[in-house]
Amino acid sequence: MLLFLFAIAFGTSEGKTKSEHELLHDRLVKMNDALLSAVEELSKSDTTEGEGDDGVDRTVLGPAWHCMDLKQLPVSFDAVNGQYPCLKDFCNSIKTLETCLLDENYHHGCSWCGGQCQPYFSYQKAFTQCVVEAYADHDPDKVNGVTPPMRPWEAAFDTTFFNHPIGKPGHAGLPYEGKMRWAFNTASRNGGDRVPIHVHPFAGMSCITTHNGETETIVTAEGEPDQILPSGKCYTMPPFTKLGPYNYGGYTVLDTFVWDACYPIWVIIEPEATWVQDKQFIFTSDLEC
């Protein structure tokens, strides 16, 4: 469905063929599949230096690799209990993985986090704090040693078009199809404002849809050369990679993520803009207490 949406939105008018979009999608899926496999092995391992039983070095994910192990995070339910006093009891009353991961329970605020059905918002908060602390001594205000120009600021407009499980309820026991969700979002920033430096726990794909004849978008990613992209072009966002895209004239993007709800879609690590974390991809529960 999302590939069909991309084909309609971008087609060949901007020089991007359907097959190229499929290749980008395949790359996203493979990166997330590999990462999720690594997370599973990490949670089973007693090692502390980043190497699991399969010999894979987890430290390639960067300074926050250890944050992926949710069972090791100090999770507080104070905030969610204050806002949704019945949510934790509701989630904890669900005893099976399959039921917990139903889409209706996601909208209530539940997901299978750390081996139990829990309010995922609390785990997202704990993960965010862990990642911010992990990057504190790793130039959180720079990408490739440089701070991007302009003001790091919240989006002028953003919305989620689509958020749905990848698999069916019967797939809940599968590590990739069962726990992961699609998220399809748009966001716009005004001229002079840019996205704060951030990382994504899982891979994503971003497509520039400004179409206003303004300047091209500069995509900065840690360890990679800058990309200068016109409207209509897409780029992939690897997991745990510092990103700081910007456009002097302002721009709009469509983002696609495959993610686990126990983790936030992104984590802002730039110290002066961490407040933006709660301004986009906002959690709400439709559970009536």
C-alpha positions as CSV (number, residue, x, y, z in Angstrom):
1,M,0.0,0.0,0.0
2,L,2.7,2.5,0.9
3,L,4.7,1.7,-2.2
4,F,1.6,2.4,-4.2
5,L,1.3,5.8,-2.3
6,F,4.9,6.6,-3.1
7,A,4.4,5.7,-6.8
8,I,1.4,8.1,-7.0
9,A,3.2,10.9,-5.0
10,F,6.5,10.8,-6.9
11,G,6.1,8.6,-9.9
12,T,8.5,9.3,-12.7
13,S,7.7,13.1,-12.9
14,E,10.7,13.7,-10.6
15,G,12.9,11.1,-12.2
16,K,12.3,8.4,-9.6
17,T,11.0,5.1,-10.9
18,K,8.9,2.6,-9.1
19,S,11.7,0.1,-9.1
20,E,14.0,2.5,-7.3
21,H,11.4,3.1,-4.6
22,E,11.1,-0.7,-4.2
23,L,14.9,-0.9,-3.8
24,L,14.8,1.8,-1.1
25,H,12.0,-0.1,0.6
26,D,13.9,-3.3,0.5
27,R,17.0,-1.7,2.0
28,L,14.9,-0.3,4.8
29,V,13.3,-3.7,5.5
30,K,16.7,-5.5,5.5
31,M,18.3,-3.0,7.9
32,N,15.5,-3.2,10.3
33,D,15.4,-7.0,10.1
34,A,19.1,-7.2,10.9
35,L,18.7,-4.7,13.8
36,L,15.8,-6.5,15.3
37,S,17.7,-9.8,15.1
38,A,20.6,-8.1,16.9
39,V,18.3,-6.8,19.6
40,E,16.9,-10.3,20.2
41,E,20.4,-11.8,20.6
42,L,21.4,-8.9,22.8
43,S,18.6,-9.5,25.2
44,K,19.6,-13.2,25.5
45,S,23.3,-12.5,26.1
46,D,25.1,-11.9,29.4
47,T,28.0,-10.0,27.7
48,T,28.6,-6.4,28.4
49,E,31.1,-5.4,25.8
50,G,28.7,-5.5,22.8
51,E,29.5,-8.9,21.4
52,G,26.7,-11.5,21.5
53,D,26.7,-15.2,21.3
54,D,26.6,-15.1,17.6
55,G,29.9,-13.0,17.5
56,V,28.2,-9.9,16.1
57,D,29.6,-6.7,17.5
58,R,26.7,-4.5,18.7
59,T,28.9,-1.5,19.2
60,V,28.6,-0.8,15.5
61,L,25.3,0.8,16.4
62,G,27.2,3.5,18.3
63,P,27.3,4.8,21.9
64,A,23.7,4.0,22.6
65,W,23.6,0.4,21.4
66,H,22.9,-0.9,24.9
67,C,19.7,1.2,25.1
68,M,18.0,-1.3,22.8
69,D,17.8,-3.8,25.7
70,L,14.6,-2.7,27.3
71,K,14.9,-5.0,30.3
72,Q,17.9,-3.1,31.4
73,L,16.3,0.4,31.3
74,P,15.0,2.1,34.5
75,V,11.4,2.6,33.5
76,S,9.1,4.9,35.4
77,F,5.3,4.8,35.1
78,D,4.7,8.0,37.0
79,A,4.0,10.2,34.0
80,V,1.6,7.8,32.4
81,N,-0.1,7.0,35.7
82,G,-0.7,10.7,36.2
83,Q,-2.2,11.2,32.7
84,Y,-3.9,7.8,32.2
85,P,-4.4,6.3,35.7
86,C,-6.0,3.1,34.4
87,L,-3.6,2.4,31.5
88,K,-0.9,0.4,33.3
89,D,-3.5,-2.0,34.9
90,F,-5.3,-2.4,31.6
91,C,-2.1,-3.3,29.7
92,N,-0.8,-5.6,32.5
93,S,-4.2,-7.5,32.4
94,I,-3.4,-8.6,28.9
95,K,-1.3,-11.8,29.3
96,T,-0.6,-12.9,25.7
97,L,1.7,-11.4,23.1
98,E,-0.9,-11.8,20.4
99,T,-3.6,-9.9,22.2
100,C,-1.3,-7.2,23.4
101,L,-0.1,-6.4,19.9
102,L,-3.6,-6.0,18.4
103,D,-4.0,-2.6,16.8
104,E,-6.8,-1.6,19.1
105,N,-4.5,-2.1,22.1
106,Y,-1.8,0.0,20.5
107,H,-4.3,2.8,20.3
108,H,-5.1,2.3,24.0
109,G,-1.4,2.6,24.7
110,C,-0.1,-0.9,25.1
111,S,2.6,-2.9,23.5
112,W,4.8,-6.0,24.4
113,C,7.8,-4.3,26.1
114,G,10.4,-6.1,28.1
115,G,8.5,-9.4,28.1
116,Q,5.2,-8.0,29.3
117,C,2.2,-6.0,28.0
118,Q,3.0,-2.5,29.2
119,P,2.2,1.2,28.5
120,Y,4.8,1.7,25.7
121,F,5.0,5.5,26.4
122,S,6.9,4.8,29.6
123,Y,9.4,2.6,27.7
124,Q,9.9,5.3,25.0
125,K,10.7,7.8,27.7
126,A,13.3,5.6,29.3
127,F,14.8,4.7,26.0
128,T,15.0,8.4,25.0
129,Q,16.8,9.3,28.2
130,C,19.2,6.5,27.8
131,V,20.1,7.6,24.2
132,V,20.5,11.2,25.2
133,E,22.8,10.3,28.0
134,A,24.8,7.9,25.8
135,Y,25.5,10.7,23.2
136,A,26.3,13.4,25.7
137,D,30.0,13.0,25.2
138,H,29.8,12.2,21.5
139,D,29.2,15.7,19.9
140,P,25.4,15.6,20.1
141,D,25.3,19.1,18.5
142,K,27.3,18.1,15.5
143,V,27.2,15.8,12.5
144,N,30.5,14.8,11.0
145,G,32.1,17.4,13.4
146,V,29.9,20.3,12.1
147,T,26.8,21.9,13.5
148,P,24.2,22.4,10.7
149,P,23.2,26.0,10.1
150,M,20.0,27.7,11.2
151,R,17.8,27.2,14.3
152,P,16.9,23.7,15.5
153,W,13.1,24.0,15.9
154,E,9.9,22.1,16.0
155,A,7.9,21.4,12.8
156,A,5.5,24.1,11.6
157,F,3.2,21.3,10.6
158,D,3.2,17.6,11.1
159,T,0.7,14.7,10.9
160,T,0.6,11.0,10.8
161,F,-1.3,9.6,7.8
162,F,-0.9,6.0,8.5
163,N,0.2,3.8,11.5
164,H,-0.6,0.2,11.3
165,P,0.9,-3.2,12.2
166,I,3.0,-4.8,9.4
167,G,1.6,-8.3,10.0
168,K,-1.7,-9.9,11.0
169,P,-2.6,-10.9,14.6
170,G,-1.4,-14.5,14.0
171,H,2.1,-13.2,13.1
172,A,2.6,-11.8,16.7
173,G,5.2,-14.4,17.5
174,L,7.4,-13.5,14.5
175,P,10.2,-11.0,15.5
176,Y,9.8,-8.7,12.5
177,E,6.3,-9.0,11.0
178,G,4.7,-9.6,14.4
179,K,6.0,-6.7,16.5
180,M,6.7,-4.0,13.9
181,R,4.4,-1.2,12.7
182,W,4.3,1.0,9.7
183,A,4.4,4.8,10.3
184,F,3.8,7.2,7.5
185,N,4.2,10.9,8.4
186,T,4.6,14.3,6.9
187,A,6.3,17.4,8.5
188,S,7.1,20.9,7.3
189,R,9.6,23.4,8.6
190,N,9.8,27.1,7.8
191,G,12.8,28.9,6.3
192,G,15.4,29.5,8.9
193,D,14.3,26.4,11.0
194,R,15.8,22.9,10.7
195,V,15.4,19.5,12.2
196,P,17.3,19.1,15.4
197,I,20.1,16.5,15.3
198,H,18.6,13.2,16.0
199,V,18.8,9.4,15.6
200,H,16.3,6.7,14.8
201,P,16.3,3.4,16.6
202,F,15.1,1.7,13.4
203,A,15.7,2.6,9.8
204,G,13.4,4.9,7.8
205,M,13.0,6.5,4.5
206,S,12.4,10.2,3.9
207,C,11.1,11.8,0.7
208,I,11.3,15.5,0.0
209,T,8.0,16.9,-1.2
210,T,8.6,20.7,-1.0
211,H,7.9,21.4,-4.7
212,N,8.2,25.1,-4.2
213,G,11.2,25.9,-6.4
214,E,13.3,26.8,-3.4
215,T,16.8,25.6,-2.5
216,E,17.7,22.0,-2.4
217,T,17.8,20.1,0.8
218,I,21.1,19.2,2.4
219,V,21.0,15.8,4.1
220,T,23.8,15.3,6.6
221,A,24.4,11.9,8.1
222,E,27.2,10.8,10.4
223,G,29.9,9.0,8.5
224,E,28.5,9.7,5.1
225,P,29.1,12.6,2.6
226,D,26.4,15.2,2.5
227,Q,23.6,14.7,0.0
228,I,22.1,17.6,-1.9
229,L,18.6,16.6,-2.9
230,P,15.9,18.4,-4.9
231,S,12.2,17.9,-4.2
232,G,11.0,14.5,-5.2
233,K,14.1,12.6,-4.1
234,C,14.3,10.2,-1.2
235,Y,17.0,9.0,1.1
236,T,17.3,6.3,3.7
237,M,17.9,6.9,7.4
238,P,20.0,4.2,8.9
239,P,19.4,3.2,12.6
240,F,21.5,5.0,15.3
241,T,23.0,7.4,12.8
242,K,23.2,11.1,13.6
243,L,21.1,13.1,11.1
244,G,20.7,16.8,10.6
245,P,18.9,17.7,7.3
246,Y,18.2,21.3,6.5
247,N,16.9,23.6,3.7
248,Y,17.4,27.4,3.9
249,G,14.1,28.0,2.3
250,G,12.1,25.5,4.4
251,Y,10.9,22.2,3.2
252,T,8.3,19.4,3.6
253,V,9.0,15.7,3.8
254,L,7.1,12.4,3.8
255,D,8.7,9.9,6.2
256,T,8.2,6.1,6.3
257,F,9.3,4.0,9.3
258,V,9.1,0.4,10.3
259,W,9.3,0.5,14.1
260,D,8.5,-1.2,17.4
261,A,6.2,0.9,19.5
262,C,8.2,0.2,22.6
263,Y,10.8,2.6,21.2
264,P,10.2,6.2,20.0
265,I,10.4,6.8,16.3
266,W,13.2,9.3,16.9
267,V,15.4,10.7,19.7
268,I,16.6,14.2,19.6
269,I,20.1,14.4,21.0
270,E,21.0,18.1,20.3
271,P,21.1,19.6,23.8
272,E,19.4,22.9,23.0
273,A,16.5,21.3,21.2
274,T,15.6,18.2,23.2
275,W,12.3,19.9,24.1
276,V,11.2,19.2,20.5
277,Q,11.0,15.5,21.4
278,D,7.6,16.0,22.8
279,K,6.3,18.2,19.9
280,Q,6.3,15.5,17.2
281,F,5.1,11.8,17.1
282,I,3.0,12.6,20.2
283,F,1.5,9.8,22.3
284,T,-2.2,9.8,23.2
285,S,-4.4,7.0,24.5
286,D,-8.0,6.5,23.6
287,L,-8.6,4.4,26.7
288,E,-11.4,5.8,28.8
289,C,-10.7,5.3,32.5
